[in-house]
Amino acid sequence: MSEAGGCWGCGSPVPQRAPWSLVAAATALCLVSATSVWTAGAAPMSREEKQKLGNQVLEMFDHAYGNYMEHAYPADELMPLTCRGRVRGQEPSRGDVDDALGKFSLTLIDSLDTLVVLNKTKEFEDAVRKVLRDVNLDNDVVVSVFETNIRVLGGLLGGHSLAIMLKEKGEYMQWYNDELLQMAKQLGYKLLPAFNTTSGLPYPRINLKFGIRKPEARTGTETDTCTACAGTLILEFAALSRFTGATIFEEYARKALDFLWEKRQRSSNLVGVTINIHTGDWVRKDSGVGAGIDSYYEYLLKAYVLLGDDSFLERFNTHYDAIMRYISQPPLLLDVHIHKPMLNARTWMDALLAFFPGLQVLKGDIRPAIETHEMLYQVIKKHNFLPEAFTTDFRVHWAQHPLRPEFAESTYFLYKATGDPYYLEVGKTLIENLNKYARVPCGFAAMKDVRTGSHEDRMDSFFLAEMFKYLYLLFADKEDIIFDIEDYIFTTEAHLLPLWLSTTNQSISKKNTTSDYTELDDSNFDWTCPNTQILFPNDPLYAQSIREPLKNVVDKSCPRGIIRVEESFRSGAKPPLRARDFMATNPEHLEILKKMGVSLIHLKDGRVQLVQHAIQAASSIDAEDGLRFMQEMIELSSQQQKEQQLPPRAVQIVSHPFFGRVVLTAGPAQFGLDLSKHKETRGFVASSKPYNGCSELTNPEAVMGKIALIQRGQCMFAEKARNIQNAGAIGGIVIDDNEGSSSDTAPLFQMAGDGKDTDDIKIPMLFLFSKEGSIILDAVREYEEVEVLLSDKAKDRDSEMENEEQPSSENDSQNQSAEEITSSSQDVDLVDQESPEESSLNSHPESLSPTDMDNAASIDPSEQNSDPTENHETTSLDGECTDLDNQLQEQSETEEDSNPNVSWGKKVQPIDSILADWNEDIEAFEMMEKDEL
């Protein structure tokens, strides 16, 4: 992501339609004024140190670019760990990430204008010759329209912009005759078929050689695209039209933007993440400023800057007002639902939102930019890099870091806007971390996990296109750059487009259609650049005063706004209760819930429903805590529902008198022996002591070499598994302690781990509801020795054991009737972690994706109230809520937990009685005898 070259939008007043030379002059005034303010409040960095750091950036670029050219070119990207090029189709697929690769020497094209910014004009001229000689844009490969536009089309246009600038200077590129522009035009025409939709929104992918929908194209069947994918085209396409005079490109890009604007949610003025390109329906209705939407907002404002069309500014201001009203929770930026913008859609943020402070500089809204940037910097200081996603209490959510440049971009623009040397020190930290943690012999490697420092064999082209450009400009003085950077605007890939395009080939209608869609209050719109006296009060410590309360926000892990942070530390109050820490057996926690206006409703099926009534909270602060607690609990449940679902397993009783005829449907575990990949486990069952299995077993001799029976509750499933494994058990069956629960009426559980490494668990673990578990327990009471088979599916009846069957007519009848009794439930729709207090949104970050986490658990509409004074929020957490109920019961049933005979004594039923109940189904079972179990 990127901004205008200087600090447009944060200087002295500029007329609404002022020539861009005046904008550049205002920008210069802004920088002089800001610098004079800030040098009084912070020790300036010496010219020598800035030059040293600038030279260090040049050396780092040479290391990355040189290794790409030596080991990877003409491949699209460098693989820095193996010192070779990444060629599409020759390496294992990485999914959508590979859609940026088109066998067109991506890194070289993306780096063209960076070479000029870094004053490497000779290398730039050589690179342009290589592009013209070697690059082919007619490859039979499916590429992302979005990535190809911002990286390749933008790279060619940026290269052309600086090539003609150098040619005018008279020293370099004298041979150049718009060859890069012709390549850009060729590529533009190749992308146009993607817009062949009724809405005007482009398909997300296109085949460079065959286009869309042809059999050989292998694309064109997609129905959805992200908002940023469709809304980040106007700068490159309009520039192509203005450079060439071919208006079709700008027309198509404008049509796509118009459609997105028309489809915004009218009451909130927000847009969703994903939209159907044919119907215009929102597919994902969450809204933020990060992945999937980010550059849509960026391009609305920059389209006004580059093209001078008022409607783009009006649209941006309308969206920006909604962002600051709903999404901005300083210093956080949290996604919300477009139809319920007061409701957070997630409790984590992604790294792409780091561009937003820079965009706020362009807007002229400096204070929230400083706040969010400082919060991000604290996260970086904790983890060395910005994780791909992190939670509101600043824990790692997704641990990867592909060397993204957005934070460096915002750092550069905040320095340009404020002149505060603090941001030079931030840039110095970025340089040190890159060299210390990401630098490898063949370039710079992405971080696979910021917590461990492990590397990934990738160096994306945007690293050279953006990171080194912003870092160099951060430390460079005006005389260090061979052209005036203020004459250009940065695209989202940091490619440079000249501002004079605003007055060139203006053949596109500029009809302001914004008022057709909404009533706008023009008093909220900035038609001039804000005065520096407004942006920077006469206080040399202004920015520092904004940053100071956030210095320890990450370490304190308090995800609230700046005011709440100060209040909580001054008062010495305890941090609010988090969903992951909640224990239903803790009376203090139950009291806190009551204080927050959260009540528990016990449902007939054993689940517990949480309901929040904000009006019942002790205070507005407690109501806010309750709302956040509910959202965290919803997301915990949603995460569990979205985690990898395993098919049901089978517990088959193979001993006399069942002989494999009784098959119980069991829930799988996400740890331990995988029964689908290994031979089934067979053994006699034995109850563990203590029956909950939450501590070292006192009867190891009883479970040695057997399958242990354990009662659910009081600790994590993984802890139970470890305890019975240490006692010598060969497997485990966890039986639900919620009396009457059954797989006939409730969705089956998957037993999740404890958020830690569970590779040490080697035995199979299965889960049975109360009804199914009682069958085994009653069999033990009746026959003492009960042998079961744990498997991924039921096996054929044990013929050897069946031959030993007593020739009793009664037994014959009973055994016949017992055949193929199966408790069945095919839907496993909740991963159950034994104790909510151990649940963590970050248990398995490496296995999650943005899509996984974006669908929060649904909230009962009947419990919603639009009245802000009566805020109801309800969530029914299957399994998770059963845990709450069980734990509440455990408070008064301690004796039962320690004595399995007491716990199950209330529901003892003789096996003869059970078998007698089956007699009426004998005929039906006889007809099913030959069916598979």
N, C-alpha and C positions, 0 to 999 in steps of 0.2 A: 504494500500500500504506500501511497505517497501523496505529497502536496505540491502546491505551486513552488517554484524555485526558491523564492524568498519567504516573505512573511505577509503576503497579500492578505488583506482582511484583518490586519492587526496594526495598521499604521494610522497616520493622520487621515482626516476625511478626504475621500476621493469622490468626484461626481459619479452618479450612477452609471453613466455611459462614457466615462472618461477614456481617452486614448490610453493604450497600455503603456506608453512611455511615462504617462503620469502615474500609473499604478506602480511602475518600477521606482519612480522617484519617491512616491509615498512609502514604498517598502524600505528604501534606503533611509528615509527619515525615521521610520519606525526603528530600524536597527540602531541608528546613532542614539536616539533618545533612550531606548531600552538599555543599551550598553552603558550609557553614562549613569543611569540609575543603579545598575546592578554592581558595577565595579566598586561602588562605594560600600556595598554590604558584604562582599566576599572577596577573598584574595584572588586576584586574577592569575591565570596561568601564563607563564612567560612565553614570549614569542619563540624562544629556543625550544622549550618543552613541547609546544604545539607543533613546531616543525619536526621534532624528533618523533612524535607520535604519528604525524602525517607520513613521514618516511617509513615508519613501521607498517602503516597500512599499505603503502606501495609495495613493500617487500612481501607482505602477506598475499597481496593480489598476484604478484609475480609467481609466488609459490603455487597458488591455486591454478592460475591461468596457464603457467608454464607446464605444469604436470598434465593438465587437460590436453594441451597441444601435443605434448610428447607421448603420452600414453593412451589417449582416448580418441583424439581427432582422427577421422571425421565422425565418430559416434556422437550421439546426442549428449551424453553426460559421462563424467569420469566416475569410476568405482575406485575410490582412493585407498581402500584396504588391499585390494588385489592388483592395483596399478594397471587397470585396463578399462576399455570403454564399455559403456552399457548400450547394447544394441537391441532394439525391440525384437522379440522372438527368439533371441539367442540366450536370454537369461530367464529364469523362472518368473512367471507373471507376478506382479505386485498389485494387480487389480487396477482400480481407477487411476492410481498414481502413474501408471505407464501410459495413460492417454495423452500425456504431455509430450511423449516421444513420437516423432514422425519421421525418423531417419533423415533429418534436415540439419544436422550439426547444431542442435538447439543451443548448446552453451556458447558457441562462437557467436551466433546471431544475437543472443541475449546480452552478450558482453560488449557489443560494438561501441555504444555511446559511453560505456564505462571507461573504455580506453582513452577517449578524448577528455573526459572529466578528469582523469588521473594524469593528463598531459602526456600520454603515450601516443602521440600522433603518428609516429613512424609505424608502430605496431598496429594502429588503427588502419592505416592505408594497406598494410600487408593483409590484415584480416578481411577487409572489404574485397580485395582481389581473390582471396580464398573462397569467400562466400559466392562471388560471381562465377568462379571457376568450378567449384565442387558441389554446391548445394543444389539438390533436385527437389522440387515441390510437387512432383507428380508421382509420388510413391503410393503403392497399393497398401495403405495402412489407415486404420481408423483412429482418429485423433479427437481430442476434446476441442470443441469450438472455442470455448472460453480460454483455455490455456494457449491454444494456437494464436488466438487474437492478441492476448496481452504479451505473450513472450516473443512470438515469431513476427507477426504483423507489426506489433509495437516496436520490436527490435529493429526491423528493417526501416520503419519510419523514423525512429530515433537516429539510426545510423545515417539515413538520408539527410535529416535535418542538420546534423553536425558536419556531414560531408560538404554540403553546399555552403555552410558557414566557413569551413576551412578553405574551400575553393575561392571564396570571396576575399579571404585574407591574402591569397596569392602565393603561399608557400607550399602547401600540400594539396593533394587531390585535384591537381590541375587537369588531369585526364578524365575526371569523373563527369559523366553525362546522364545522371538520373537513373543509373542502372538499378540501384537498390529500390528506387521508387517503382520501377517497372516490375521488379520481383514482387513488391508489396501489392501492386495492382493485380498481378496474376494470382497471388494467394487470396486476395479479397474476393475475386470472382469464384475461386474454388470453395469459399465459405458460404457464398450466397444461397446455394440450394438448401442449406440448413434452415433458412427462413420460410420455406414453403409449407407453412402451417396456416390454419384459419385464423389463429390469434396474432400471428406475426412474431411470436416467440420462437427462437431457433431451437432445432433439435440439439441435444447436448453433444452429439458426436457426428462426425462426418468422415467419409472415406475421401482422402485427398485425390485419388484417381477416379473413383466411380461415383462419388457423391452420396446420394441418399436413396434408399429403398430398392435399388437394383439388386438382384440376387448376389452379384459379386461384391456389392458394397458392404454387406454384413452389418448394416446398421440402418436406422430409420424406423425401428419398431418401438423406440422409447416413447413414453407418454409424459414423463416428468422431467423438470429441470430445476436447478436452484435459482433463486432470485438474482444472486450475483452473476450467475452464468449468463442469464438473459439481459441483465441490466448493466453489464460492464463492457459495452461495445462502442458507445457513442464517441469517445475520444479518438480511438484509432480509426473507426469508420468515417467519422466526420473529417479527421485530418486527411485520410486518403482521398475523400471527395474534394476537399479544399486544395490539396496538392495537385490532383489530376483533372479536376473539373467534372468528374463522373459522379453525379449527384446520387446515384442509386444506393451507394453504401450508407451515406448519412440518412437517407430516407428509411432504409430498413432498420437501422439502429434506433432512430427516433420512434418508429412504429412500435418496436419492442418496449421502449421506455414508456410510451403512452399507454400501452396495454397494462403494464405493471402498475402504473399510477391509478388507472381506472379500477383495478382489482384490489386496491388497498382496502383494508377493513375501515369502513367509513366512520365508525364511532371512535375508534382508537387512533386512526391514521397510521397504523402499522402494517407491515407486510410480513407474510410468512416466509419460511425457509425454502419450501419446495412447492412448485405450482404445476398443474397439468397444462401442457403446452397446447392442447386442443380445446379444452373446455374452460380453462382459466380458473378452475377450482383449486383452492389451496389444499395441498396434500399434507404438508406439515405446517401446523398452524402456530408454532412457536416463533417468537420474534426476538432478535437481539442485534448486536452490532458486530458479531464475530462471523464464524464460518457460515457460508451459504448466503449471507446478506451483505456483508461488509462493504465491498466495493460498489454496490448499487448506490448506497448513500454517497460514497465518495465521488462517484461520477456525476451525480446530479449537481453537486456544487461546482465541480471542476468543468462541467459542460457549460455552466453559466460563465465561468471565468474565461474559458477558451472561445466560446461561441457567442456570448453576449445575449443569450435568449433569457428574458426575464422569467419565463415559465419554469425553467429549471431551478432558479433560485427560490421561487415561491414553493415549489414542491419540496425542495430540500428543507426550507424553513418549517414547513408543515410537519414533515417527518421528524425534524430535529426537536421541535417542541414536544412531540409524542415520546421521543427517546428520553429526553430529560425529565419528562413527567412520569414515565412508567419504568423504563429500563435502567436509568441512572440511579444508583443508590450509593452515592459517593462513599468510599472510593471504588465501589464495585459497579459492574455493568452486568446485570443478570437478565437472562431471557425470560420473557413473559408470554402468555397466551394472547393472540391478537384479539380474541373475542372477550377475554377476561384479563385485561392488562394489569389489574392489580394482583393477579395470581402468578407467582413465579413458576416457570416451566422447568427449571432445573436449579440445582444448588452448586453448580460448578461453572467455570468460565474457560473458554478456549483461547489459545495463544494468539489467534488472528485478530482479536479485538485490540491488540497492542497498537494497531495503527490509529485508533480512534483519537487519542490525545493529539496526534499530529493534525488530524482533520479538524479538531476543535480549534487548533491554532489558526488554521485557514479561515474558520468561521469567526474567530476573534473571541472565543469563550475560553479564557486562559485558566481560570481557577479550577474547574473540574478537570481540565487537561493535566494540570500539575498534580492534582490529587490522585487520579488514576495512574499516571505515569509513576508516581512515587510508590504506590502500592505494588505495581509490577516490578519495580526495581528492588523492592524488599524481597519479593519472591525469587528474583534472580540471585540476590545475594545469599539466599538460603540454599538454592539448588544449583548455582553457577550458571544455569540457563533457565529460560522460561519453559516449563513443561508444556506439552501440547494442550493439556487441560489441568486445571487445579480447582479444588473445592473452595467454598466460601470461607473456610477456615484455613485455606492456603496449604492443604495437603496435596500431594501429587495425585492426580486422577488418571491422566495418561502420561506416561513417563518419557515418551519420545521427544526429541527436539531436532528437527531437520535443518538446523541453522537458519531459522527464519529471521528476516531483517526488519520486521515491523517495529520492534522496540527501538532499534537503532534509528529508524526513520523518525519516530516521534521525539526521540532525544535530540536529533538534529534540529527539528523545527521548533522545539521548545527553547533551544539555545538561540536560534535565530530570532525568536520572538522576545526573549527576555534578556539575552546577553549574560545570563547568570553562569559563572564559571563552574558551578556545581555540575552542570550537564557535560562539561568537558571531562570532569572526573568520572561521570557515569560512562562516557565513551571510552575512557581509559580502562575502566573495569571490563568492558566488553572485549576490548582488544586482548587484555591479559587472559581472560577466560578462554577465548578462542585459541590462543597460542598454547595455553597450558593444558586444556582438556580436549580440544577438537583437532589440533594439528597432528598430522601423521606424515610419514616420509613422502607420500604421493599426493598431498593436498590437505584438505580439511574434511573430516568424516563427521557425518551426522551422529547425534547421540541416540543410542537405542534406549538408554535408561539414564536419566539425569541423576538418579539416586546412586547408581553403581558406577557411572562413568563409562559404561560399555558403549562401543561404537557400532554404527551401521554402515554398510558398504555403499554409501551414496553421498554425492555432493551435487545437490540440485543446481540448475542453472541460475535460479533467482539469487543464489548466494553471491555469484559474481556480478549479476545485474544490479543488485540493490545494496547488499551489505557493505561492500567496499566503497561504493559511491557515497553513501550517507556518512560512513565513518571518515572518509577523506574530506568531504565537504565540512564536516563538523570541526575539523582542526585547521582547515585551509583559510587563509586570508584571501581577499579579493585578488591580489596580485599573483596568487598561486594558481589561479585558474585562467586559461588562455582565452576564455570568452565570458560574457556576462550571463551568469546563471539566472539572473532575474528576468531575462527575456524569454524564459521557457517555463512550461508547466510540466510537472512530473505525472506520468501515468501511474496506474497501480503497480506496474512492474518497474517503476522508476525510469522509464524511457522518456526522453526529452522531446516535447513538441513546442514549436515556436508560437508565441502569443500573437504574432502578426497574422496567423491563420484566421483570426476572428473577422478580419476585413477582406478576406480573399474568397472569391467564388461563392458569394452569399446568394445562392439560388433557392435555398430551402425556405419555405414559408415559416414565419415566426409567429403564427397565430397563437395568442395566449389562450389556451383552452383550460387552464387551471380552474378558473371561476365556474366552468361548466360542471365541475365535480363537487365543489365545496365552497362554503362561505369563508372567506379569509379575512383576518384582521391584519391589515397592512401595517398597523402600528407595531406589530411584533417582528417585522422584517427589517433586516439591516440592508439598507440600500447604499450605504457608504461604509468605508473602512472605519472601525471604531477609533476614537482618539486615544493616543498612548496614555494620556492622563487618566482615562477610564480603565484601561487595561492594567496600568502600572501606577498605583497610588504613590504619592510622595513618601514612600516608606522603603528604604533600601533593603529591608528584610522581608518584603512582601511575600515573595515566593517561599522563602525559608519558613515563614510563619505558617504557610499552608502545608508545607511538607512535615514540619516538626511533629505534629500529633500522630503522623503515620509512620514515624521512624521504627517503631516496634510493633506495628500492627500485625506483621506476619508471625513474630515470635509469640505475641499475646494470643494469636489465633482468635481474634474477635472480629467477626465478619460484619460489623455494623459501620454505619457512617461515622464521620469524624466526631460529631457531637456525642454520639453514644459511647464512643471510645473514651473520650475525655470524662464523661459522666461516670462510667463504670470504674475507671481508675481512681477518680477523686473520691468516690463513695466507698471504695473497697468492696463493692458488691461481688458476689460470686458470679461466674459466667453462667449464662442461661443453659438450661438442660438441653442436650442434643439428643436426637432420636437414636443415634448409634449407642449412646450411653444409658439409655432408659432401661430400668429393671422394674418389672411390675411387682416384684416382691419387696421392693424398697419403699417403705411408707413415706419417706421424704420425697421420693419421686412422684408418688401418687398425690401428695399434697401440692407439689409444684404444678402438676397437671391441673388440679382444681383451681389453683391461683391463676393459671393461664386461660381458664375458661374451657378446658378440654375435659370431656367426660367419656366414660367407657360404657358401652352398651353391649351386654352379652346376648348373642343371637342363639336361636334354638339349635343351629347346626354346629355349635361349639366355637364359632368365631367370635371375635370381639370387634365391635365397630367403634372407631374413635370419632367424636363429634366436637367441633369447637364452636362455641358461642362467644363471640368477642365481647358482647355486652355483659357477659357473666365474669369476665376477667377482672382482676383486682384493680388494674390500671391500664392505661393505653399502652404502656411499655410492656406489661405482661401480655396484653392482647397481641402485640407485635411478636413477642416471643412464641406465643401459642400458634400463630399463623406460620411462623418459620418452622416450628416443631412439626406441625402437620405436613408441611411441604416436604420436609426431610423424610418423614415416615412414609409418605406417598412414594417418594423416589426410591427408598429402600425396597419397598414392595415391588415397584416397577422394575428395578434392577434385577430382582430375583426372578420375576416373570420373564425377563428378557434374556437371562443367562441361558447357556446351552441346555436344551432340554434332552433328557435321555429317555428311551422307551421304558415301559414298565418291566419289572423282573418277576420271576416266579419263585414261590416257596412251595415245594411239593413234598407232602408227607408220604414217605415210602415204606414205613414200617407197618407191621400188623396193627389193625386190620384194614389199613387204608391202601397199601400197595400202590401208591402213586396216583390213586384216584382223586385225592383232594389236592387241588392246586389253588393257592392263594396269590392274588395279584399283589405285588410288593413294589414299593417305591425305591428307586435306585439311589446311589450316593455318587457324588462327584469326586470321590476320593476312594482309595483302596483298590482292590483287585477288580478289574473290569470283566464282568462275567460274559460280555459279548465277545471278548478276545481270548479268554482262557477257559479251560475246562471247568465244568460246574464243580461246586464244593458240596460234599456229602458228609453228614455226620449226625451224631445224636445231639440233642439240645440239653442245655442246663442253664438254670437261672443264676445270674451273677449276684454277688453280695458285696457291697450294697447294690440293691436292685437298679438304682439309677445309673450305676457305672461311672459316677463322677469322681471317684477316688480309687486308690489302689485296692484291688479285690482282696477280700478276706478269705475267699474260698477258691484259690487258684487250682487246687487239686480237683475241684468239681468241674471246672470248665476246661481243663487241660485237654487238648485234642478234640474239643467239642465246639458246637456252635452256641454261643452265649446269647441268652435272652436278657434284654435290657429294657428298662422303662424309660420313656421319654421324659425330659425335664431337667432343669437345674444346671445344665452345662452344655457345652457344644457337642455335636455329634462326633466330631473328630476326637475330642477328649475321651469320650466313651470308647471309641474304637481303639485308641492307644492303650487304655487301661485293660481292656479284655485281651488285646494282642499280647501285652506284657505278661498276662497270666497264662498264656499258652493257647488261647482260643484260636480255632481255625476259621471262624467267621462270626458274624453278629447279626442279630435281628432286634431292631428297636421297635418296641410296641407302644403305640400311642396311649397316653394316660387319660385322654379325654373320653370318658365312658360313653359308649354308644356310637362313636365315630365309625364310619364305614366307607370303603371305596365305592359302595353303591351310590352314595349320596354326596360325597365330597371329592374334589379333585385330588389326585394323588400327589404326594410330596416327592421332591428330590431333596436329598440331604446334602447341604452345602458344607464346605470346609469352614475353617475358622479364620480365613484371611491370611493364614500362614502357609508355609510349605507343608504339604501333606504327603509327600513322597515316602515318608517313613511308614505309612500305613499300607500294609501288604495284604491284609485279609479283606474278603468281601463283606459289605455291610448293606442290609436291606431294611426297609421300613414297612411295618404293618399297622393298619388302623386297629382300633380297639376290637371291633367285631371279628376281624380276621385273626388278630392275635389271640383272642379268647379261644379260638378253635384249637390252636396249638397248646395253650395253657391247660385247657380242659382235657386234651388228650394226654398230657403229662400226668395230670391228676389221676386219670383213669388207668393208664397203662405204664406209667413211670418211664419206661424206655421208649422214646419217640425219636425216630430218625427222619431227617428232612434232607431235601436236595435244593440247593440254591443255584439258580441258573438264569440265563437270559430268556429262556422260554421253557415251557413244560416238556418233559421227556416222556417217552413211551412207558407204560406201566412196567414195574419191575417183575418180569415173568418168573425169575428165580424165587423171589419172595412170595409171589402169588401161588407157586406150587406148594408152599408150606401152609397154605390156607386151610383152616379147619373145615371139614366137610359138614358143617352145620348149616341147615337150611336157613336158620335165622341169620347167621353170619353171611351166608350167600346173598340173602336178600339185602342185608345191610351194606355189604361191600359193593354189591351191584348198584345200589342206590347212591353210594358215595362217589361213584365214578365221575370224574371230570367236574367236580364241584369247583367252580372258579369264581373268585371275587374279582370282577372285572371293572376296570375304568381305564379307558384308553387315553384320556387327556391328562397330561402332566402339565399343569399350567401355573405352578408356583414352585420356585426353589425355596426350600425352607431351611433357614439357619436356626439352629436349636434355640439360641437365646438372642432376643433383639438387642440386648446390650452389647453383644459382640458383632452385630451386623455393621458392615462398613461399606460406604459407597466406593471405597478404594480397595476392596478385597482383591479384585482381579483386574486391575486397570489394563493390563496388556491384552486381555481377551475381549475388551469392550470396544465399541465404535460409536461415533456420534449418533448414528441412527438408533443404536441400542438404547441410548440414554435419553433420547429426546421425547419419548412417549411416557409421560408421567401417568401414574395410576389414575383411573377415572374417578371423579367425585360425583356422588349422588346429586343429581340436579335438584331433587326435592329438598335437599338440605342447603341449597345455595340461596343467598338473599342479596340482592343488589344494593340494599340499603347499607351504607358503610357503618352505620351505628349498630347494625345487627348482622355481623359477619359470621355466617355459619360455614363451617367446612367439615366435610365428612369423608372418611375413607374407610373402606372395608378391606382389611389386609388378610387375605386368606393365608392360613398357615401361620403367618407372623402374628395374627391376632389370636389364633388358637394358642400360640405360645403365651400370649398375655393372659388368657383365661387360665391356662394350666398353671402358670406361675402364681396367679392369685389364689388358686385352689391349693397350691403347694404350701402356702403360708399356714393353712389349717390342717394339712394332711401330712405333716412331717413323719408321723409314726407310720403311716401307710407306705411312704417312700422307703423307709428303712426295713419294712417287713413285707415282702411280696405277697405272702399268704394273706395278709390283711387287705392289701390293695386289691387283690383279685377275688377275695373271699365273697364279696357281695354279689358277684356275678357268676359264681360257679354253677354249671349246669352239667349233669351227667352226660357222658358221651352217648349212652343209650338213648337218652331223650333227644339229643341232636340227630342221631341216626334215624330215630322214629319219625322225626319231622320230615325226613327226606323220602320216606316210603311212598308218599303220594306222587313223587316224581319219577318212580321207577320206570314207568313205560317211556317217558320222555327221554330218560338217560339211555335206555336200551336202544332207542332209535339213533342216538348220538354216538353210540359206542365206537363206530368206525371212524368218527371224525377225529381230526388232529386236536390234541390238547391245546 
